[in-house]
Amino acid sequence: MPKPDDKVTIKIPRPLYLNLKKLVDGSNSGFDSVTDFIVYVLRDIASTSNSSSRADRVWDKKELEDVKEKLRKLGYLI
């Protein structure tokens, strides 16, 4: 079993990293680094996906717009 302090490297596109760096550095995000932000987001997604099946979920218009906005800020949508 891996130790809690064991870490691995995950590669992401450089433009995405730079967008996230601007987001973390340029705001009162509360995150000390891009890595902290990414770990937070991935933990959130992992915990939500375990609690309910996203494939069966019905999204309302507001939720869809919120998700699109988050993806835009992360550099996935233009």
ChimeraX commands (.cxc) that place a marker at each C-alpha (Angstrom):
marker #1 position 0.00,0.00,0.00 radius 0.5
marker #1 position 1.44,3.44,-0.93 radius 0.5
marker #1 position 2.40,5.84,1.82 radius 0.5
marker #1 position 0.31,9.06,2.07 radius 0.5
marker #1 position 3.39,11.11,1.18 radius 0.5
marker #1 position 4.08,9.13,-2.02 radius 0.5
marker #1 position 3.47,11.28,-5.08 radius 0.5
marker #1 position 3.43,10.79,-8.82 radius 0.5
marker #1 position 3.85,13.20,-11.70 radius 0.5
marker #1 position 0.89,13.97,-13.93 radius 0.5
marker #1 position 1.54,15.75,-17.19 radius 0.5
marker #1 position -0.88,18.43,-18.40 radius 0.5
marker #1 position -0.60,20.76,-21.39 radius 0.5
marker #1 position 1.62,23.78,-20.64 radius 0.5
marker #1 position -1.05,26.33,-21.76 radius 0.5
marker #1 position -3.47,24.80,-19.25 radius 0.5
marker #1 position -0.84,24.96,-16.51 radius 0.5
marker #1 position -0.13,28.62,-17.30 radius 0.5
marker #1 position -3.86,29.44,-17.21 radius 0.5
marker #1 position -4.17,27.70,-13.84 radius 0.5
marker #1 position -1.08,29.53,-12.56 radius 0.5
marker #1 position -2.67,32.88,-13.48 radius 0.5
marker #1 position -5.87,31.81,-11.76 radius 0.5
marker #1 position -4.05,30.77,-8.57 radius 0.5
marker #1 position -1.56,33.67,-8.51 radius 0.5
marker #1 position -3.91,36.41,-9.64 radius 0.5
marker #1 position -6.76,35.89,-7.24 radius 0.5
marker #1 position -7.60,35.30,-3.64 radius 0.5
marker #1 position -8.04,31.60,-4.41 radius 0.5
marker #1 position -6.59,30.37,-1.14 radius 0.5
marker #1 position -4.30,27.95,-2.97 radius 0.5
marker #1 position -0.53,28.13,-2.58 radius 0.5
marker #1 position 0.24,26.44,-5.89 radius 0.5
marker #1 position -1.22,24.99,-9.06 radius 0.5
marker #1 position -0.58,21.53,-7.62 radius 0.5
marker #1 position -2.67,22.32,-4.53 radius 0.5
marker #1 position -5.49,23.56,-6.76 radius 0.5
marker #1 position -5.38,20.51,-9.04 radius 0.5
marker #1 position -5.35,18.09,-6.08 radius 0.5
marker #1 position -8.34,19.91,-4.58 radius 0.5
marker #1 position -10.32,19.74,-7.86 radius 0.5
marker #1 position -9.49,16.08,-8.47 radius 0.5
marker #1 position -10.43,15.10,-4.90 radius 0.5
marker #1 position -13.72,16.96,-5.29 radius 0.5
marker #1 position -14.50,15.25,-8.59 radius 0.5
marker #1 position -13.51,11.83,-7.23 radius 0.5
marker #1 position -15.68,12.21,-4.13 radius 0.5
marker #1 position -18.69,13.43,-6.12 radius 0.5
marker #1 position -18.41,10.75,-8.76 radius 0.5
marker #1 position -18.36,8.05,-6.08 radius 0.5
marker #1 position -21.56,9.32,-4.47 radius 0.5
marker #1 position -23.77,9.37,-7.57 radius 0.5
marker #1 position -23.57,8.26,-11.15 radius 0.5
marker #1 position -22.98,11.28,-13.37 radius 0.5
marker #1 position -24.30,9.41,-16.40 radius 0.5
marker #1 position -27.75,9.19,-14.79 radius 0.5
marker #1 position -27.74,12.73,-13.43 radius 0.5
marker #1 position -30.06,15.35,-14.88 radius 0.5
marker #1 position -28.41,18.77,-14.99 radius 0.5
marker #1 position -30.46,21.95,-14.92 radius 0.5
marker #1 position -29.57,24.95,-17.11 radius 0.5
marker #1 position -27.82,26.86,-14.29 radius 0.5
marker #1 position -25.64,23.87,-13.37 radius 0.5
marker #1 position -24.61,23.38,-17.00 radius 0.5
marker #1 position -23.68,27.05,-17.33 radius 0.5
marker #1 position -21.65,26.87,-14.11 radius 0.5
marker #1 position -19.74,23.84,-15.38 radius 0.5
marker #1 position -19.10,25.51,-18.75 radius 0.5
marker #1 position -17.80,28.62,-16.99 radius 0.5
marker #1 position -15.44,26.56,-14.82 radius 0.5
marker #1 position -14.15,24.72,-17.91 radius 0.5
marker #1 position -13.67,28.07,-19.67 radius 0.5
marker #1 position -11.63,29.42,-16.74 radius 0.5
marker #1 position -9.51,26.25,-16.76 radius 0.5
marker #1 position -8.76,26.70,-20.45 radius 0.5
marker #1 position -10.78,23.79,-21.81 radius 0.5
marker #1 position -13.40,25.94,-23.57 radius 0.5
marker #1 position -12.95,29.16,-25.52 radius 0.5
marker link #1:1,2 radius 0.2
marker link #1:2,3 radius 0.2
marker link #1:3,4 radius 0.2
marker link #1:4,5 radius 0.2
marker link #1:5,6 radius 0.2
marker link #1:6,7 radius 0.2
marker link #1:7,8 radius 0.2
marker link #1:8,9 radius 0.2
marker link #1:9,10 radius 0.2
marker link #1:10,11 radius 0.2
marker link #1:11,12 radius 0.2
marker link #1:12,13 radius 0.2
marker link #1:13,14 radius 0.2
marker link #1:14,15 radius 0.2
marker link #1:15,16 radius 0.2
marker link #1:16,17 radius 0.2
marker link #1:17,18 radius 0.2
marker link #1:18,19 radius 0.2
marker link #1:19,20 radius 0.2
marker link #1:20,21 radius 0.2
marker link #1:21,22 radius 0.2
marker link #1:22,23 radius 0.2
marker link #1:23,24 radius 0.2
marker link #1:24,25 radius 0.2
marker link #1:25,26 radius 0.2
marker link #1:26,27 radius 0.2
marker link #1:27,28 radius 0.2
marker link #1:28,29 radius 0.2
marker link #1:29,30 radius 0.2
marker link #1:30,31 radius 0.2
marker link #1:31,32 radius 0.2
marker link #1:32,33 radius 0.2
marker link #1:33,34 radius 0.2
marker link #1:34,35 radius 0.2
marker link #1:35,36 radius 0.2
marker link #1:36,37 radius 0.2
marker link #1:37,38 radius 0.2
marker link #1:38,39 radius 0.2
marker link #1:39,40 radius 0.2
marker link #1:40,41 radius 0.2
marker link #1:41,42 radius 0.2
marker link #1:42,43 radius 0.2
marker link #1:43,44 radius 0.2
marker link #1:44,45 radius 0.2
marker link #1:45,46 radius 0.2
marker link #1:46,47 radius 0.2
marker link #1:47,48 radius 0.2
marker link #1:48,49 radius 0.2
marker link #1:49,50 radius 0.2
marker link #1:50,51 radius 0.2
marker link #1:51,52 radius 0.2
marker link #1:52,53 radius 0.2
marker link #1:53,54 radius 0.2
marker link #1:54,55 radius 0.2
marker link #1:55,56 radius 0.2
marker link #1:56,57 radius 0.2
marker link #1:57,58 radius 0.2
marker link #1:58,59 radius 0.2
marker link #1:59,60 radius 0.2
marker link #1:60,61 radius 0.2
marker link #1:61,62 radius 0.2
marker link #1:62,63 radius 0.2
marker link #1:63,64 radius 0.2
marker link #1:64,65 radius 0.2
marker link #1:65,66 radius 0.2
marker link #1:66,67 radius 0.2
marker link #1:67,68 radius 0.2
marker link #1:68,69 radius 0.2
marker link #1:69,70 radius 0.2
marker link #1:70,71 radius 0.2
marker link #1:71,72 radius 0.2
marker link #1:72,73 radius 0.2
marker link #1:73,74 radius 0.2
marker link #1:74,75 radius 0.2
marker link #1:75,76 radius 0.2
marker link #1:76,77 radius 0.2
marker link #1:77,78 radius 0.2
view
